[in-house]
Amino acid sequence: MQTASETRRCHVTLLFTDLSGSSSLGTTMEAELYADLLESMRARCRDIVRRHGGSVARVQGDGVLVIFGLPLPREDDGRRAVETALELHHSVEAITLPGLAYAGRTLRLHSGIHSGLALVRQGNAQSGAVEVLGDAPNTAANLCNTAAVGEILVTAETLGPHAHFFVTEPCRAIVKGRSTPLAAYRVLERRTLHRRFDAHAARGLAPFVGRESEQRQLVAEVLAKHEVPRCIAVVGEPGLGKTRLMEEVLRSVRGPNCLVLNGYCESYLSAEPLQPFMQILRAVVGMKPDLPASEATSAVENAFADQVSIDAPTREALLGLLALGGGEAGRTLRAGSAVAAFAALIQALAAGRRLVLALDDWQWADELSQRVLDAVLDMSRPVLVLLSSRSDGEGVLPRGASPMVLAPLSLEQTCRTVAHLLPQSDPFLAADIHRYAGGVPLFIEELCHSAAAQPLVLPAPNRLGSAWMAALVESRIERLPPDQRRIVSAAAVIGNVFPGWLLEKLTGHGEASPLVGALAGNDFIFHAGQAGMLRFKHGLTRDVVYQLVGLRERKALHLAAAEAIASRGIDNPHDEALEALAYHYAAADLPAEAARFAELAGDKAMATSALDRARAQYAAALDARDARGLTSREDRLAWCHAAEKLGMACVWDPLALAEGVAIFERSVALAREALEPRALARAEYWLSYIHYAKGNAPEALEHGNASLRLAREVDDAPLADQVQATLGQTLATAGRYDEALTLLGSALDSKRSRGRPGSNLAVGSAYALACKGSILGDRGDFDAAQEAFDEALSLVGNAEHQVGSSVRNWISAVYQWQGRWDDAERVAAASMHIAELCRSRQLLAMSRALWGFAQWRLHGDPVAVQTIAEATAWIEARKGALVTSLNYGWLVAVHARCGHEDEMRRHAARLLLRVRRHDRLGEAMGWRALARAAIRAGAFPRARQCMARAETCAALRGSAHEAARNQLARAELAAAGGDLAAVRQHLDVAQEAFERMRMRWHAARAEALRARTSA
């Protein structure tokens, strides 16, 4: 048995199994018989575990702890553990208990399996051969205790896509003994799947993306005429989609004129020699792997006679291989004649037709299989061998093979994959996944499956939802020589992108070192594209390596890195070292220094409008201050000040702060404890703002009024102006326009006296002007609205500032109200461009929704409808709701027009929830759409009720354009009821209003209705 030679962190898979009902047996059986029973069970366990590549770590009474992943973790350790458990359960159930008293009684086990990061060290008499510490063994033991008699429970993250090798019950949440639920399967039995690709396919394959040119090239190779055998090796690191590419190629070429024979290799210790060719042989003769040879001989002989013309010695050799299978007795025969027999068989199969041998996972091929393939490539027949193999040093390609090296997917290709797997994901998440996965399709798929359950956060490496992925990465790391492993570990501590001089300072090896160059050859570390900088190929790889570095060593490396960087001096507030110092001091457990540098790094990011980085740094500063402890008044006020900066970084993207309400509620509480009215006024303001930005108008008004009162008490005029502007914006979204205009006007007058184009005051004024423009537009004064918008854009200037996107969103909305769909689409597209540049999900979501509705109005494009729904989902996922009554109003209108009753009602319900939160901008539109749907259904009383609600909403807002459109809808209702006089009356009012407000698109609809009803 192999064990850990030293204390170290590693990813392991643990199987806990216990004998069910052991207490009853122990008290009723004679002690000697019970001891014999336990020894029989343990002997079976040792044999089964060994064959599946595990080790018995500890035996305690009737329980056994089995460990997989020592000394080297494998990506299929979870699968091995489950297969071990299944076989062990069946084997123990077959044990016959002695004596009549136990006649008919079956022994049963219950088992739990979990994978994760653990601390592993040499054991002793008390702890077992290997001692495993951490959450992973506790979780496995908890699962075992939770499992009922005969059950095998395994966590979802242990298996990943390998879960489809087994028949399982639906995933369920395990809560016993846990603070958070744990997703786990109950395993029932093994499926008749053998390849990893088949298990992935059972879960559902991602779209075939990014390999189209390689597919065309390989298909052309298959179809080309050649006189000699050829071998093409699809090569790449794990997860690049080698098998998927081969499958797509073979699917394209299979047919009566092309025979495809498949074989694959496995890393299992129990994998039979000649595995891929034995699979091919069985497929040729139609023999199942588990069919007894005595029953298959005649069928096999007939198959050879019917399908393949081979000589008697070859036939006898192949029959012998089939009869002996993978047992020890066949080794002499295989060594003596198997190579020639297989070569003769393939030569015969290739006679008169195109033959393709597809060999998957060749890196795990045994020596005899390699000899067979060499013999095939020496034949005279034009056989094409298409194989896949890893490029990470595991496998050896056949001589003369032409490698086709797969590259990672591009960002655009990743985005296409993510859009399929996470239909409601935003492009920023897709970009994060691409960067973290390094463009590796397997990693992309797993991150998408994990993000589907936790959409807001890219998961940590040991919580990817796939512990087997971490084991896959670690298995590659463990194959590196020790000196390279040390370099990789130090590099992981420094960061994902890091300077070569710092790596040299910590390890003695810089970017010019041959060892660092070798790491590039093994797909670990590369030049980052700028002088002196290096990077990890995958962020995921870096994170896994980082988790494997011991705590004390990690802290020492972080401190050494911080001291090395600090020794160079910090020259200015824009020094590139600020972020690194904040990171390293935090990880070295020096929170005071970490907080100081994180805040400085956030200030630096704010100065360059890198708001996403500023948010991350200010959040890190808050965490560091919490770690230090808020024991004094100064500590509390410093926390409040950093929170205020975080608020500033989130003004244009409140969706980036999903838990923002809780943060600013705490800021209010700390300011109160500090007895500092100025700090309390600002904390109340930011709590008001985040409520406004989240669409919580009542709470925003409550805290805004509290802030305004305090700001006036302490004579903070700039803050009072800002509070008034936010209160005005909040009242505007609630349709309380007179109050809103008063507050916005007061704030604007004060800001104009102090602002200049491009300044923070001007930026605030621009948004206030945009809100004013939206109110004027809603009231039908589109000329005055345009003036407000023009002034807002002039304050922004030509810079692509975030406020420019906000202003344009309001412009697009007002253009839609006026029926200027082309202009609305154009302006929304410009807003999208700015939002993408500044990475604001809030702005991008609203601009895409605006663009989508304009597109639908212009072209009736179903894709545009999906755009609205996706953008709305982005906002919901991050606990946002600012003016989303517009989004729901659009969706109600679209689905009502398309006759999608269920979707229409679902979005109408969401609209009404927003109305209850004082968000009324989409209310009248939604009620009109429901009225029109009722008209088409002939439900006239319902239509009249809906119209009454639409008119009430328009009156509450004082919305002239809504009132005019309501008159048009009333005319449609009257026309459906045959009341032509009422039609003319409503159309007269509507058309006069449309002409006055230059709502030409709506006027044309009114004129068309008049023409229809006059005919």
N, C-alpha and C positions, 0 to 999 in steps of 0.2 A: 504494500500500500504506500502511495506517495503522500506525503504531508508537507505542510509549510515548514521550511527550515528556519524561519525567523518570523517575528511579528510583523505583519504587513496588512495593508488594506487590499482587498480584491473583491471582485464580483463573483459570488458563488450562488449555486442553487441548492436548496436544502429540502430534503424529504424527511419529515417526521412521520413515523408509522407506529401504531400501537395496537395491541391485541384487544379486541372488544370483549367485554365480559370476563376479563382476566381475574378479577377479584373472586368471582363465583367459582371459576375453575380452580384457583389456587386454594380455596377453602374446602373444596369437595374432592379433589384428586389427591392421591398419595404423593408425597413430596418427590419421591424418585421419578414417578411417572410425569409429574408436572415439569421437573427438571429436564427429562428426556424430550418433552414436548417443546420446551423453549429452545433446547439445543437444536432440534430438528428445524424449527422456524429460523433460527439464526444461521444455520448452515445453508438453508435455501436462500436466505437473504444475502449472505456473502457471495454465493455463486451468481445470483441474478444481478446483483449490484456490479460485480466485476465485469460481467459481460456487457453491461450498458455503460461502462466507463466511469463509474462512481467509486466512492470509498466509504466504508462504514467508519464514521467518526466516533460514535459512542453507542454503547449498548447499555441500557439501564432497565433491569427487570425485563418486562415484556415489550419494551419500547426500543426503537432503533432510530438513530439520527444518521442519515446518509448525506454525503456532501458531493456535489458535482462542481467541477471548475478548478480543482487543484491537481497538479500545479499550474494548469493552464485553463482558463475559462474558454468555453466554446459557445457559439451562438445557438446551438441546439441542446444546451444543457437542460433547459426546461422540458423539452420534448423527451430527452433521455430519462429524466426523473419521472415523468408521467408514465412512460412505458415500463420503467422499473416498478412503479407502484402497481400498475395493472397486472403485470406478471407475478409480482409478489402476492397480491391479493388472491389471484387464481391458484397459485401454488399452495398457499397456506390453507385455502378452502379445501384442497385435496388431501390434507393430512387426516388420517383416520385416528380418531380418539380410541384409547383402549377401554375395554369393558362394556358390558351390556348397559350400564347406567348412561353411557353417552352415545348409544346407538342412534343414528340419524341426526346427530348434532353436527353442525358445520362451524368450523372456526372462521371468524371474520376479523378483518383489520379495519381500522379507520386511519386516514392519512391526510396530511397537509403539506403543500409544496409552495415554496416562495423563493424568488431570486432577488438579490440586492447586494448593496455594498456592505461588507462586514470586515471586522478586524479578526484576522486569523493568526493563531500562534500554536506552537508545539504544545500538545496536551500532556496530561499526566494520569495517574491512576484514578483520580477523582473526576477529572473533566473529560477523559476519553483521549483517543489518539490525537485528535485535533480539537482545539478549543476555538469556538466561533462566537464572537461577541457583536452586539449591535441590534438594530431593529430587525434585520432579516431573519435570524433564528427565532426571535420572539414572535414574529409574524407567522412563521411556519408552524411553530408550536401551538399558537393560538388557533390556526386553521385546523390542525389535527384535533385539538380539543373541541372545536366546533363541529367537526364532521360527525355524522351519525354512523351507526354500524354499517360497515361495508362501503362507506363513502370515501371518495378521493376529491379533495378540494384543492384547487390550484389558482393562484392569482392571475388575473388577465395580463398583467405586465410581465409575468414570467414567460408566457407562451407567445404573445404577440400573434402574428399570422400562423404560427405553428399550432394554434388551438384547433385549426381545421384538420389536423391529423387525427383528431379524436371526435367521437360523438359526445356532446356535452349538453347539459341543460342550459337554458338561457343564463347569461351572466347575472349574478345577484350581488347585493351589497351585504358584506359581512360587517356587523357593527359590534358584536360581542368582544369585549376587551379592547376596544379601540376608541380613540377620540374622534376619528374621522372614518367614514365608511370605506371599505376596501372591496373593489370589484373582484369577484372570483367565480370560477366555473366549478360545477360538479361534473367530473369526468365519468362517463358511462362505459365506453369501450373505444377501441382503436378503429379508425376508418380504413378502408381499403385504398389509402393513398400512400405513395411511397416517395414522391419527389417533393422538394420544398416548393417548387413552382406550382404544383397541383394544390398545395395547401393555400398558397397565396391566391390562386385562381378561385378557390372555394369561397374565400372571403369577398372576392370581387376585385378585378384588376383595375388599376388606374388606366386612363387612356394611353394609347401607344404614342408617345410624344418624343420628339427629338432624335429619333433613330431612323427616320424615313430614308435618308440617303444611304445609310448602311444597309437597310433592308433591300433597297433596289440593287445595290452592288452585289450583295450575296445571292439574291435571286438570279441575277445575270450570270454569276459564277456557276450556279447549279445548272442553269439551262445551256451554258456554253459547252461546245464539243471539245474534249481533250482526249489524248491517246494514253495518258498515264495517270496514276492516282495523284490527287491533290489533297492538301490539308490546309484549311483555313482555321485559325484559332482566334476566336473572339475573346479578347483579353481586357481585363480591367479589375480594379479593386472591388471588394465585395459591395453588392448593392447597386451596381451601375446598370443592371438590366441586361446582362449577357444572355441569360436563359430566355427572357422575354423576347429579345431580338431573334434568337434562334427559332422560337416557337412561331413567331409571325412569319419568318421566312419559310419554314416547313409547311405551315398552313397554306402558303401561296403556291407551293410547288407540288404538293401531294396530288397524285392522280394515277391513272392506269399506266402511264409511260414513265413514272418515277417512283421507285420503291424507296421509302424512308424507313430506316431501322434506328430505333432509339435505345440508348443505354445511358446510365448515369452512375456516378461514383458517390460513395458516402464516406464520412470520416469515422463511422462507427467501428469500434474494435471488432464487432461481430460481422462486419461486412465480409462477404465471401470473396476469396480470390477470383480474379477474372470477372468481377461483378458486372461491368457493363456488357461484356460479351456473353456472359451467361444469360443476361436479360434478353439480349438479341436472339440468342439461340432458342430460348423458351418461346419468344414471340413468333419465331419462324415456324416452330412445330405446334404452336397453339397449346402449349403446356403451362398451366398455372404454377406459380412458384411453390405452392404447398401441396401439389398433387403427388401422392406416393408414386415412386418410380415403377413399382410392380404393376400399377394400373395404367401407366402411361406408355409402356414400351411399344405395344402394338400400334397405338395411335401415332406415336412418334415415327415408327418405321414407315407407316403409310404416308405421313406428311413428307418424309424425305423422298419417298418414291414419287409422290404427286408433284412436289414443288421444286425439288432441287436434284440435279443430276450430279451425284458425288460417288466416288469409288468406295469400295467396301471397307478398307482400313479407316478412311475418314469417317464413314458412317458409324463404325464400331467405336471409334474414339469419342465421337460426339455423344453417342448413346451412353457410353460409360460416364462421361461428364454429367449428363442429365441424371443418371441413376445415382451417382455418388454425391452430386450437389456440392455443397460447401463443406462437407465433412473432411476429417483428417485423412480418411482412406483414399480420397481422390487426389491428394497432393502429388503422389508419385506419378500417376497417370498424367496430370496436368503438366508437371514439369517435363515429362518425356515427350508428349505428343500434342498437347493442347494448342500450342502456337501454330503448328503446321495444320492441324485440323480446322481451326478457326479461319486461317488464311484460305484454305481450300474451300470452305463453306462460302465465304464472302466472294471468292472468285467465281464460284458457281452461281451465286445469286446475281452477280453483276453481268452475267452472260445475256446479251441481247437487250438490255434495258439500262436506263439511268439509275444508279444506286447512290443513295446518300446515307452515310453513317453519321448520326448525330450523337455526340458524346458530351454529356453535361458534367460540370464540376470535375474536369480532368485533373485538377491539382491534387485530388485524393485517389487517383488511380494507383493500383498496386503494380508491382514490378512486372508480373506476368502479363497484365493488361497492356503495359507499355510495350512489351516485347511483341504481343499480338499486333498492336497498331503499327509497329515498325515493319512487321512482315506484310501487313496489308499494303503499306505504302511502297513496298518493294515489288508488288504484283504488276502484272501487265495489263490489268483491266482499268478502265478510266473511272475509278471510284472517287467520289468526293467525300472527304471526311470534314465534317463541320463540328468543331468542339469549342467548348467554353472553358476558360481557365483563369484563375486569379493572377494578378500581376504583383502580388505582395510577397513573393518569394516562396510560396507554398508549393507550387507545381513546376514541372519541367515540361516544356513543349516538345513535341516530336521533332525529329530532325527534318528540315525542309519545310516546316510549317510556315505559312504566311500569316503573321499576326495582324489582326484588325483591332487596334487599341481604341476602346471607347472612352470618350471624354465625358465629364460631368455635363448636366443640362445647363443651358444658358438661363438667365433670369426670365426671359420671355417664355421659354419652355417650362420652367418651374411654375410660372404664373398660370399657364394653361392647365397644368396638372392640379395645382391647388384649387383653381376655379371649379374643377370637376369634383374633387374630393370634399372641398369646403365651399359649397355654392354661395354662401353668404359672407365669405371672408373678404376683408378689405385688402387693397393692394399693398399696404404697408406690412400687414401680417405675412402676405405672400413673399415680400422681399426679405423679411426677417427669417422666414423658413428657408429661403434659398441660401441666404448668407450662413445660417447655422448648419444647414445640411451640406453645404458645399456643392450643391447641384447633384447630389447622389440620389437617384430616384427612390431607392429603398428607404433612405432616411426621410426623404420628403413625404412619402406615403405614411410612415409611422408618425411623424410629427403632425401630419394632418389628422390622423385618427385620434391622436392624443389631444390636439387642439379642439376637436369636435366636442370633447367633454369639458374642456376648460378653455374657452375661446379667448380669454383676455390675456393670457400669459403664455409665453413660450416655456414649456416645462423644463425643469432642471434635469440633468442627465440621469440621475437615479430615480426620476419620476417621469420618464418619457412615456409611460404606458407600455414600455417595451424594455424590460431589464435585459432581455437577450441582446438588444442592440448594444448596450454598454459592454456586455460580455464579448460581443463580436469585436468592438474597438479594442478592448483590453487584450484580447487574444493576439491581435496584431502587434500591440505594444510589447507584450511579453516575449515575442520572437526576436525583438531587437537585441543586439549585444548590450551588455551592462553599461558600457560607457555612453552609448547612444540613448539608452533609457534615462540615464541621469541628466543628459542634456535636454531631452524632451520634458522631463519632470520640471526642471528649472524654467524652461521656456513657458510651460503651462502656468506656472506661478506668476511669471512676469505679465502674461496676458495673451490675448488672441493675436494681436499685432504688437510687435515689440522691436526695440532698437538692437541691432547686433552688438553694439558696444556693451550694453547692459548684460546680454547673455554671456559675453566674454568675461565680464567682470565677475559674474557669479559662477561660471563653469570653467573658464580658461579657454573656451572655444567660441570664436566669433563667426561671422558669416563666411570668412575665407577658409574656415577649418574643413578638412576633408570629412570629418564626422558629421558636420552640419550638412555638407553636400550630400552625404549618403542618406541623411534623413529626407532630403528633397527627393532622392531617387525612390524612397519607400513611401512617398505620398504623405509625409507628415508636415514638413516645414518648407516653405518657399520664400523667395524674395517677394516683398509686399508691393513692388511696383514703384517705390521711391528709394532714394539712396540711403543705404544703411539700415533699412527696415526689413524685418522678416515677419512671416505670419504662418499660422496653422492653415492647412488646406480646408479643414472643416472646423467650425466653432464647436460642433458636437465632440469631435475628437479631443480638442483642447479641454473641454469640460470634464470628459471622462478621465483624462490623464490627471487633471487637477484633483479630482476626488480621490485618486489613488495615492497621492502624496500624503504621508503621515502628518498629523496635526502639528507636532513640534517642528518637524523639518519644514513644513509649509510656512509657519509663522517666522521661523528664522530666515528663510529665503525672502519673504516679504519685507522684513525689517532690513535685510542686507540691500535689497533693491531700493527701498526708500532712502536709505543712507547714501547709497551710491548716487542716486538722482539728486538728492539735496546737496551733496558735496559740490555739485557743479554750479550751485547758486540759482536763485529765482530773480530774474532781472526786471520783470514787469508784470502787470496784471494779465497780460496775454501770453505768458510763458507756456510753452507746450507741455511742461512737466507737471502742471497743476493737477490734471486729472490722474496722472500716474501716482502722484504723491498721496492724493486722497484715497485712491484704491489700495495702495500698499500699506498705508498707516492703518486703515480700517481692518484689513486682513491680518495685520500684525498685532491687532488688539490694542491700538493706541487711539482711542476715540477722540480725544481732544484735538490732536493733530489732524485726524481724519476729517472732523467737522470743519475745521478752519480751511483746509485745502479744498474740500468739496464745495464749500460756499464760494470760495474764490473761483473755482472752476465753473460753477454755475453762473457767476457774474460774467466771466469771460464768454461763455456760450450765449448769454443774453445779449451781450454787446454785438455779437455777430448774427443775431436772430436764429441761432441754432437751438430752437426752443425744445426739441426733443431731448437734446443733450443737457440743456439747462434743467429740465424737469428731473432727469435722472440724477444729476449732481445735487440738486436741492433736496430731493428725497433721501439721498445718501447722507446728506448733512443732518437731516432730521433723525435718521436712524442712529448716526454716530452720537448725536447729543443724547438720545434716549439711552444708548449704551453707557455713556458716561454718567448719566443720572442727573435729574433736574432737581438739585437739592437747594438751590438758592434762587432768590428773586432774579438775579442776572441770568441764570441758566434758563429760567422760564421765559424771560423776555427775549433772549437769544433764539430760543425755539420758535417763538411767535414771529420774530423777524424773518427767520429762514422760511417759515410757512408762508409768510406774505410774499416772499420772493417766488416760492413755488406757485402761488396763486397767479402772480404776474406771468409766469411761464406758461400757464394754462388758460390765459384769457381767450386765446383764439382756438384752443382745442380742449375744452373741458372734458371731452370723452377720454382724454389721456389720463384723467384722474378719476377712475371709476369710484374710488372710495373718498372722494374729495369732501363730501359732507362731514364724514367722521373726522377728517383731519382738521377742518376749520371749526368744528364744534369743540375739539380739544384745544385749539388755539384760543377760543373764547374763554374756556374754563381756566387755562393757564394765565391769561391776561387778568382775569378776575382775581385769581390767587395772588398775582403780583401787585394788585392794587394800583394799576397803571392805566388811567382813563384813555390816554392817547393810544396805547397798544390795544385796549379793549375796543375803542372806536374802529380801529383798522381791522381787528379780528372779526368784529360784527359785520363790517363791510364785506370782507372776503367770504364770510359764511352766507351773506345775502347774495353775493355775486354767484357763488357756486350753485345755490338754489335756483337762481334765475337761469343759469346756464344749463341746469338739469331739467328745467321746465317746471319747477315747483314754485309757482307764482305766490301763493299765500305765505309760504315761509320766507321767500325772498323779500316780500313787502314787510313782514314782521321784523326781520333782522336789519333790513335797510333803514327802516324808520328809527330803530334803536341806534344804529350807527350815525345817522344824521343828527339825532339829538345830542349824542356824545361829541361829534365833530364840532358842532356849534358851541357846546359848553367849553371845549378846550381851544376854540378859535382856530381850528384847522380848516381854512377856507378851501384849499385844493381838494382835501378829502371830501368836504361837504359838496363841492361841485361834482366829484366823481360819484358820490352816493346818489345825488339827485339824478344824474344821467342814468344810473342803473335802475333806480326806481321808475324813471320815465320809460325806460326800455321794457321793464317788467309790466307796467301798466299798459303799454302798447300791445304786448302779446295777449293781454287779457281783454283787449277791446275797450279799455277805459281811456278814450282818446283825449278828452278835454284835460283830464288830470295829467296825462302823459305829456301833452304838448306844453303845458305850463312848466313842468319840471325840466323837460328837455330844453325849452327856451331859456330858462334861467341858467342851466348848466352851460349851454352854448355861449350865451353872452359873456359869462365869466371866463370861459376858456378862450374865446376869441381875443380877449384883451391881453392874454398872456401867452398865447400859442404862436407858433411859426410853422410853415410847411415842413412836414417830415418829423417834427418833434413828437414826443409822447402826448403832449396836450393836443396837437393837431390830429394825431391818430385817434384819440378818444373822441374828439369833435367830429371826425369823419364818420365814426360809427353812429354817434348820436344823430348826425344829420341824415344818415341812411334810415334810421328808425323813424325820424320825422318824415322823410320822404315816403316811407311805407304807409304812414298814417294818412298823409295827403292823398296818396294814390288810392287807398281804400275808400276814402271819401269822394273819390271821383275827380279830384283836382290834379289831373295828371301833369299839367304844365308846371304847377308849383312843385310837384314831386320831382320832376326832372331837374328843376333848378337846385333843389336840395341835393340831389344825387351828383350833379355837376360840381357843386361846391365841395362835396365830400371827396370826389375823385381828385379835385385840384389840391386838396390838403394832403392827400396821399402822395401825389406826385407820380412820377414814372416808375418808382421803385415797386418791385413785386412783393409788397408787404402783405402780411396776412389780412389786414383790415381791408385791403383791396378786394379780396375774395368775399368778405362779409358784405361789403357795400354792393358788389355785383350780384350777390345772391338776392338782396332785397330789390335791386333793379329788375332782375329777371322775374321775380315774383310779381312785381307791379306790371311789367310788360304782359305777363300772362293774364292778369286781371283785365287788362285793356284789350286782350286778344291779339297781341303782337307776337305771334308764336315764333316767327323767324328771328326777331330780335331777342326774344327770351332765350331761345336755343343758343344763339351766338354769345350772349353775355354769360350764360351758365357755363358754356365751354371755356370761356376765358377764366372764369372763376375756378373751374376744375384744374386748369393749368397751374394757377397760383397755389391752390390747396395741395397739389401734388408736390410742388417745389418746397413748400414749407412743412410738409408732412402733417397736415391737420386733418384728422379723421372727421371731425365735426363739419368743417368747411367742405371737405370733399364729399361727404355723405349728402349734405344739403344741395350742393351744386349738381351732383349727379342726379338726385331726385328731380330737381328743377329741369335739368336737361332732358331727363327721361320723359317727363310729362309733356314738355314742348314737342319732343320727338313723336310721341304718341298722337298728339293733336295734329301734327303735320302729316304723318305717314301711317299712323295706325300700326306701328311696328310692335309686335309682341315682345321683342327683346327689350324695347324701351320700358315696357311694363315691368319686366324682371329687374331692370336697373333700379326702378323706384323701390321695389320690394327689397332688394338687396341693400340699398343705401339705408332704408328704414331699419332693417335688421341690424346693421352696424351700430346705429344709434342705440337701439334697444339693448344690444349685447353689453354695452358699456354704461348702462344705467342713465342714458340721456333721454331727453324728451322735448327739447326746446323747439317750439312751434311745429311739432310733429303732427298737430291736427291738420296742417297742410298736406303732409304725406298721406295720412289716412283719408283725407278728403279726395285726393287724387286717385288713390287706389279704389275707393268706393265708386268714383265716377267711371273709372276704366272698367271695372268688373261689372258694374251695372249695365254699361253700354254693350259689353260682350256677352251678357246673359249668364255670368258666373254667379249664381245665387249664393252659394256657400261662401265663396271668397268675399263677395260684396257684404254679406252680413258679418263676417268675421272682422273685416276692417271697419265696418260701421260701429261695431262694439268697441274697438280700440279708439275710434274717434270720440265716442261718447265719454270714454274714460278720460280722455284729454280735456274735453269740455268741462268735466267736473273739476279739473285742476286749473280752470280759468284760461285755458288755451282755446280760443274760439275762431281762429283764422280760417280753419277749414270746415267749420260747422255748416254754414249755409250751403256750400258746395256739396257736402255730403248729403244733406237733406234733400236738395234738388235732385241729386242722382237717384236717391231712394224713391222720390216721387215719380221720376220718369220710369223707373223700373216697375212701379206699381201701375202706372198708366199702361205700359205694354202688357201687363198681366190682367188688365181690365179691373183692377182693384181701386176704383175711383175714390171711395171714402178714405182708404189708406193714403192715396196720393194727395188728397186735400189736407190730411193731417200733416203729412211731411212738408207740404208747401207752407202751412201755417208756421211750422217750426223754423223753416228757412227764413221766412219773413221776420219772425221775432228776432232771430240772430242778426239779420241785416240791420234791423232797427236799433238793437243794442249797440252795435258797432258804429252806427251812423254811416253804413257803407253804401254809397250811391251806386257803385257798379254792381254790388250784390242785389240791390233793390231792383235795378233795371233787368238783370238776368232773371230774377224771380218773376217779373212781369212776363218775360218770354216763356218761362216754364208754365205760368198760369195760362197763357194763350194756348200752349200745347195741350194742357189738361182740358181746356174748354173745347178745343178742336176734337179731341178724342170723345168728348161727350156730345158733340154736334151743336154746341151753342155758338153759332157763328158771330152773333152780336158781341158776346163776351170776348171772342177771339180778337175782333177788331179793336175793342176797347183796350185790352191788355197790350196789343201790338202797338197801338198809337202811343201809349205811355212809354213802352220799351224803346221804340224806335226814336222817339224824341230824345230820350236820355242817351241812347247810343250815339246819336249824331252829335249831341252836345259834348259828350266825353270822347268823341272820335274813336269809339269802339267799333271799328268798321267790320271786323270779322263777325261780331255778334249781330251787327245791323244786317249783314248779308243773310244770316240765318233767319232773322225776323222777316226779312223781305221774302225769303223762300217759303216760309210758312204762310205768309199772306197770299202769295201766289197760289199755293196749293188749296187753301180754303176758299179762294175766290173763284176758282175754276168750276 
